[in-house]
């Protein structure tokens, strides 16, 4: 059955685009997920993903750009503008980070809902809230490949610095590491990946795809390097299986992948002895 389902991806261009997009997204989220989990920034990812509701409402309600590149540029511009504020306030820590993230989460989502009700643009938003692989175009795959490359180049060559920053931010700062740059770069990378994946996974579910792989990897891996390898492999395998199952049974891709990842995490929790 699995072989027959995979055959569909070779036959239909939109499914092949979805498969390539899923692989690229998995590689990026696999690298970012352990950092989010280790920094205890799971709620931050959720805040950024839900702030895209406001970005989507502004994009389609006020600008209505044409083509995937125009939509992406509008979304990323608005989302980065919003998240610069969040990155700045969480770095300064004038207000506790978790409180600031919670305020940002609810406020941007509330503004998005209000603007959506005023612009009455719900049909466009639904596709982006929960994902729709039929919307994925060749330009979206190119965007994902560029952002995957950026993510890899930003993390892999500076792996030790990211680890130091993630597990001992104060120590890294005292040692002379530019933690402010890493903090802002981290928010930038997460924002880029979330915005580029809204068509494939949707804003509602993308945060779980950023969190579960990291949690799974920390449960089964034996070293820090293994954590990133396991997280990436887990993302790849669950992403491909989720896409195949969703296509076979006509299910939402993002939701199917989320459930598959949750089942994998549940099995790891049961089987791995602490």
KEPADO-817711 format. One record per residue (C-alpha): x, y, z. Coordinates in Angstrom, 1 decimal, padded with zeros to 4 digits. Layout:
! KEPADO-817711
((X, Y, Z))
...
This chain:
! KEPADO-817711
((000.0, 000.0, 000.0))
((002.9, 002.3, 000.9))
((004.5, 001.7, -002.5))
((001.3, 002.5, -004.3))
((000.8, 005.7, -002.3))
((004.3, 006.8, -003.2))
((003.6, 006.2, -006.8))
((001.1, 009.0, -006.7))
((003.9, 011.4, -005.9))
((005.7, 010.5, -009.1))
((002.6, 010.9, -011.1))
((001.2, 014.3, -009.9))
((003.3, 017.4, -009.9))
((001.5, 019.0, -006.9))
((002.2, 015.9, -004.8))
((005.9, 015.9, -005.8))
((006.1, 019.6, -004.8))
((004.5, 018.8, -001.5))
((007.0, 015.9, -000.9))
((010.0, 018.1, -001.7))
((008.6, 020.9, 000.5))
((008.0, 018.5, 003.3))
((011.6, 017.2, 003.2))
((013.0, 020.7, 003.1))
((010.7, 021.8, 006.0))
((011.7, 018.7, 008.0))
((015.4, 019.5, 007.6))
((014.9, 023.0, 008.9))
((012.6, 022.1, 011.8))
((014.8, 019.2, 012.7))
((017.7, 021.7, 013.3))
((015.6, 024.3, 015.1))
((013.5, 022.0, 017.3))
((016.2, 021.0, 019.8))
((017.2, 024.7, 020.3))
((013.6, 025.6, 021.0))
((013.1, 022.8, 023.5))
((016.4, 023.4, 025.3))
((015.8, 027.1, 025.6))
((012.3, 026.3, 026.9))
((010.9, 028.5, 024.2))
((008.1, 026.2, 023.1))
((005.5, 029.0, 023.9))
((007.6, 031.4, 021.9))
((007.2, 029.3, 018.7))
((003.5, 029.2, 019.3))
((003.4, 033.0, 019.8))
((005.3, 033.5, 016.5))
((003.1, 031.0, 014.6))
((-000.1, 032.6, 015.8))
((001.1, 036.1, 015.2))
((001.1, 035.1, 011.5))
((-002.7, 035.2, 011.7))
((-002.3, 039.0, 012.1))
((000.2, 039.0, 009.2))
((-002.1, 037.0, 007.0))
((-005.0, 039.2, 007.7))
((-003.1, 042.4, 006.9))
((-001.6, 040.7, 003.8))
((-004.8, 039.6, 002.3))
((-007.1, 042.3, 003.7))
((-005.0, 045.3, 002.9))
((-002.3, 044.4, 000.3))
((-003.6, 041.3, -001.5))
((-000.3, 040.5, -003.2))
((-000.2, 038.3, -006.3))
((001.8, 035.2, -006.5))
((003.6, 033.1, -003.8))
((006.7, 035.4, -003.7))
((004.6, 038.5, -003.2))
((002.6, 036.7, -000.4))
((005.8, 035.5, 001.2))
((007.5, 038.9, 001.2))
((004.5, 040.6, 002.7))
((004.1, 037.9, 005.3))
((007.7, 037.8, 006.3))
((008.0, 041.6, 006.4))
((005.0, 042.0, 008.8))
((005.9, 039.0, 010.9))
((009.5, 040.1, 011.3))
((008.4, 043.6, 012.3))
((006.1, 042.1, 014.9))
((008.7, 039.7, 016.2))
((011.5, 042.3, 016.4))
((009.5, 043.7, 019.3))
((009.1, 040.3, 020.9))
((012.8, 039.5, 020.5))
((013.8, 042.9, 021.9))
((011.6, 042.6, 025.0))
((012.5, 039.0, 025.8))
((016.2, 039.8, 025.5))
((016.0, 042.9, 027.8))
((013.9, 040.9, 030.3))
((012.3, 044.1, 031.7))
((009.2, 041.8, 031.9))
((009.6, 038.0, 032.4))
((010.0, 036.3, 029.0))
((007.1, 033.9, 029.5))
((004.8, 036.8, 030.5))
((005.8, 038.9, 027.5))
((005.4, 036.0, 025.1))
((001.9, 035.3, 026.5))
((000.9, 038.9, 026.1))
((002.3, 039.0, 022.6))
((000.5, 035.7, 021.7))
((-002.9, 036.8, 022.8))
((-002.7, 040.4, 021.6))
((-001.5, 039.6, 018.0))
((-004.1, 036.8, 017.7))
((-006.9, 039.1, 019.0))
((-005.9, 041.8, 016.5))
((-005.8, 039.3, 013.7))
((-009.3, 038.1, 014.6))
((-010.7, 041.6, 014.7))
((-009.1, 042.6, 011.4))
((-010.3, 039.4, 009.8))
((-013.9, 040.2, 010.9))
((-013.6, 043.7, 009.4))
((-012.1, 042.6, 006.1))
((-014.2, 039.4, 005.8))
((-011.3, 037.4, 004.2))
((-011.9, 034.1, 005.9))
((-011.7, 031.9, 002.8))
((-008.0, 032.8, 002.2))
((-007.1, 032.5, 005.8))
((-008.5, 029.0, 006.3))
((-006.1, 027.5, 003.8))
((-003.2, 029.1, 005.7))
((-004.4, 028.3, 009.2))
((-004.5, 024.5, 008.7))
((-002.4, 024.1, 005.5))
((-003.3, 023.0, 002.0))
((-000.8, 021.2, -000.2))
((-002.8, 022.2, -003.3))
((-001.6, 025.8, -002.7))
((002.0, 024.8, -002.9))
((003.7, 026.1, -006.0))
((007.2, 025.8, -007.5))
((008.1, 029.2, -006.1))
((007.2, 028.0, -002.6))
((009.5, 025.1, -003.0))
((012.3, 027.4, -004.1))
((011.6, 029.7, -001.1))
((011.8, 026.7, 001.3))
((015.0, 025.5, -000.3))
((016.6, 028.9, 000.2))
((015.5, 029.2, 003.8))
((016.6, 025.6, 004.5))
((020.1, 026.6, 003.2))
((020.1, 029.7, 005.3))
((019.1, 027.7, 008.4))
((021.8, 025.2, 007.8))
((024.5, 027.8, 007.2))
((023.4, 029.7, 010.3))
((023.5, 026.7, 012.6))
((025.9, 024.0, 011.5))
((029.1, 026.0, 011.1))
((028.4, 027.7, 014.5))
((027.1, 024.6, 016.3))
((029.3, 025.0, 019.4))
((028.3, 028.6, 019.8))
((024.6, 027.7, 019.5))
((025.0, 025.0, 022.1))
((026.8, 027.3, 024.5))
((024.1, 030.0, 024.0))
((021.3, 027.5, 024.4))
((022.4, 025.7, 027.6))
((024.3, 028.5, 029.4))
((023.3, 031.9, 028.0))
((024.8, 033.8, 031.0))
((028.1, 031.9, 030.8))
((028.2, 032.5, 027.0))
((027.6, 036.2, 027.5))
((030.4, 036.5, 030.2))
((032.8, 034.6, 027.9))
((032.3, 037.3, 025.2))
((029.9, 035.5, 022.9))
((027.5, 037.9, 021.2))
((024.3, 036.4, 022.8))
((022.3, 039.4, 021.6))
((023.1, 038.5, 017.9))
((022.3, 034.9, 018.5))
((019.0, 035.8, 020.3))
((017.8, 037.9, 017.4))
((019.1, 035.4, 014.8))
((017.1, 032.6, 016.6))
((013.9, 034.6, 016.4))
((014.7, 035.4, 012.7))
((015.2, 031.7, 011.8))
((012.1, 030.6, 013.6))
((010.0, 033.3, 011.9))
((011.4, 032.5, 008.5))
((010.6, 028.8, 008.8))
((007.1, 029.4, 010.2))
((006.1, 031.8, 007.5))
((007.5, 029.6, 004.7))
((005.6, 026.6, 006.0))
((002.1, 028.0, 006.4))
((000.9, 026.5, 003.1))
((002.2, 023.1, 004.0))
((001.5, 022.8, 007.7))
((-000.6, 025.8, 008.6))
((-000.1, 028.3, 011.4))
((-002.1, 026.4, 013.9))
((000.0, 023.2, 013.8))
((003.5, 024.3, 012.7))
((004.5, 024.9, 016.3))
((004.0, 021.3, 017.3))
((006.2, 020.2, 014.4))
((008.9, 022.5, 015.9))
((008.6, 021.1, 019.4))
((007.8, 017.3, 019.2))
((011.0, 016.4, 017.3))
((013.2, 018.1, 019.9))
((011.4, 016.4, 022.8))
((011.6, 013.0, 021.1))
((015.4, 013.5, 020.4))
((016.2, 014.5, 023.9))
((014.5, 011.3, 025.1))
((016.4, 008.8, 022.9))
((019.7, 010.5, 022.0))
((022.9, 009.9, 024.0))
((024.7, 013.1, 023.2))
((024.1, 016.7, 022.1))
((025.1, 016.0, 018.5))
((022.9, 012.9, 018.4))
((020.0, 015.1, 019.5))
((020.2, 017.1, 016.3))
((020.6, 014.1, 014.1))
((017.7, 012.2, 015.7))
((015.5, 015.3, 015.6))
((016.2, 015.8, 011.9))
((015.7, 012.1, 011.0))
((012.5, 012.0, 013.1))
((011.2, 015.1, 011.2))
((012.1, 013.5, 007.8))
((010.5, 010.2, 008.5))
((007.3, 011.5, 010.2))
((006.9, 014.2, 007.5))
((007.1, 011.8, 004.6))
((004.8, 009.2, 006.3))
((002.4, 012.0, 007.3))
((002.2, 013.3, 003.7))
((001.7, 009.8, 002.3))
((-001.0, 008.9, 004.8))
((-002.7, 012.2, 004.3))
((-002.8, 011.8, 000.6))
((-004.0, 008.2, 000.8))
((-006.9, 008.9, 003.1))
((-007.6, 012.5, 002.1))
((-006.6, 014.0, 005.4))
((-005.1, 017.4, 006.3))
((-001.3, 017.1, 006.0))
((-000.3, 019.1, 009.0))
((-002.7, 017.4, 011.3))
((-001.7, 014.0, 010.1))
((002.0, 014.6, 010.6))
((001.3, 016.0, 014.0))
((-000.5, 012.9, 015.1))
((002.2, 010.6, 013.7))
((004.9, 012.6, 015.6))
((002.8, 012.5, 018.8))
((002.5, 008.7, 018.5))
((006.2, 008.4, 017.9))
((006.9, 010.5, 021.0))
((004.4, 008.5, 023.1))
((006.1, 005.2, 022.1))
((009.5, 006.7, 022.9))
((008.2, 007.8, 026.3))
((006.9, 004.3, 027.0))
((009.9, 002.4, 025.7))
((012.9, 004.5, 026.8))
((013.9, 003.7, 030.3))
((015.1, 006.6, 032.4))
